[in-house]
């Protein structure tokens, strides 16, 4: 008896769909951390100097900033290699230390990240190296 080409293709497609489904279920069950999660040695480039600190980033606990600027950030967004956050904090560019809204957008590339900290008084370049 001669099988049609459709009869040969159908079992192959069904096997592929089953395999893709199994892979998808496996990946969904894995707890894959975000690229930005972890602890980072950070450098803030101010107009006349550089300051350093440490960022501890966790999807579960938010972000904790230590060093030159200290604060807890709950408004943290991690998406692929991008990270962003917002907080009300003391502006690092103001000598009087006025409280204002700070926003950060950055990109992780391996064990390094770079981004911009936006303040009402100007923007700072921020870089980091994974600890």
C-alpha positions as CSV (number, residue, x, y, z in Angstrom):
1,X,0.0,0.0,0.0
2,X,1.3,3.5,-0.8
3,X,1.0,6.2,1.9
4,X,0.1,9.8,0.8
5,X,2.6,12.6,1.6
6,X,0.0,14.1,3.9
7,X,-0.1,10.9,6.0
8,X,3.7,11.0,6.3
9,X,3.8,14.7,7.2
10,X,1.1,14.7,9.9
11,X,2.9,12.4,12.4
12,X,6.1,14.5,11.9
13,X,4.2,17.7,12.7
14,X,2.5,16.2,15.7
15,X,5.9,15.0,17.1
16,X,7.4,18.5,16.6
17,X,4.4,20.2,18.3
18,X,4.7,17.8,21.2
19,X,8.4,18.4,21.6
20,X,7.9,22.2,21.5
21,X,5.2,21.9,24.1
22,X,7.4,19.9,26.4
23,X,10.2,22.5,26.0
24,X,7.8,25.3,26.7
25,X,6.5,23.6,29.9
26,X,10.1,23.0,31.0
27,X,11.1,26.6,30.5
28,X,8.0,27.9,32.3
29,X,8.8,25.7,35.3
30,X,12.3,27.0,35.5
31,X,13.0,29.9,37.8
32,X,15.2,31.9,35.5
33,X,16.6,35.1,37.2
34,X,16.5,38.4,35.4
35,X,19.8,39.5,33.8
36,X,20.1,42.5,36.2
37,X,19.5,40.6,39.4
38,X,22.5,40.5,41.8
39,X,24.9,43.0,43.4
40,X,26.7,45.6,41.4
41,X,29.6,48.0,42.1
42,X,28.3,51.3,40.8
43,X,29.9,54.6,39.7
44,X,27.9,57.8,39.4
45,X,29.5,60.4,37.1
46,X,28.7,63.8,38.5
47,X,29.7,67.0,36.7
48,X,32.8,67.5,38.9
49,X,33.5,64.1,40.5
50,X,32.7,60.5,40.6
51,X,30.9,58.7,43.5
52,X,30.6,55.0,44.1
53,X,28.0,52.7,45.7
54,X,26.5,49.3,45.5
55,X,23.1,48.2,44.1
56,X,21.5,45.0,45.2
57,X,18.8,44.1,42.7
58,X,16.2,41.4,43.2
59,X,12.8,41.0,41.5
60,X,11.4,39.7,44.7
61,X,12.8,42.4,47.1
62,X,13.2,45.4,44.8
63,X,16.4,47.3,44.8
64,X,18.6,48.6,47.7
65,X,21.1,51.4,47.0
66,X,24.1,51.8,49.4
67,X,27.1,54.1,49.4
68,X,27.1,57.7,48.1
69,X,23.3,57.6,47.9
70,X,21.2,55.2,50.1
71,X,17.6,54.3,49.4
72,X,15.2,51.4,49.0
73,X,13.6,51.3,45.5
74,X,10.3,49.5,45.1
75,X,9.4,50.8,41.7
76,X,11.8,48.5,39.8
77,X,11.2,47.1,36.3
78,X,13.3,44.4,34.9
79,X,12.7,43.4,31.3
80,X,15.3,41.2,29.5
81,X,18.5,43.2,29.6
82,X,16.8,46.4,30.5
83,X,16.2,47.8,33.9
84,X,14.5,51.0,35.1
85,X,13.5,52.4,38.4
86,X,11.9,55.5,40.0
87,X,12.1,56.9,43.5
88,X,11.7,60.1,45.5
89,X,15.1,60.8,46.9
90,X,17.7,63.4,47.6
91,X,19.0,64.8,44.4
92,X,22.8,64.1,44.1
93,X,23.3,67.3,42.1
94,X,21.8,69.6,44.6
95,X,24.1,70.8,47.5
96,X,21.1,71.3,49.8
97,X,19.9,67.8,49.1
98,X,16.4,68.6,48.1
99,X,14.1,65.7,47.6
100,X,12.8,65.1,44.1
101,X,11.9,62.4,41.7
102,X,14.8,60.3,40.3
103,X,14.4,58.0,37.3
104,X,16.9,55.5,35.9
105,X,17.0,53.6,32.6
106,X,19.9,51.3,31.8
107,X,20.9,48.2,29.9
108,X,22.9,45.2,31.2
109,X,25.5,43.6,28.9
110,X,27.0,40.5,30.5
111,X,28.6,41.6,33.8
112,X,28.4,45.3,33.1
113,X,25.6,47.8,32.8
114,X,25.3,51.4,31.8
115,X,22.5,53.9,32.0
116,X,21.3,57.4,32.8
117,X,20.0,58.7,36.1
118,X,17.5,61.5,35.3
119,X,17.1,64.3,37.9
120,X,15.4,67.6,37.8
121,X,18.8,69.3,37.9
122,X,20.4,67.3,35.2
123,X,21.3,63.8,34.2
124,X,24.1,61.5,35.5
125,X,25.8,58.6,33.7
126,X,25.8,55.5,35.8
127,X,27.9,52.4,35.2
128,X,28.2,49.1,37.1
129,X,30.2,45.9,37.3
130,X,28.7,42.8,38.8
131,X,30.3,41.7,42.1
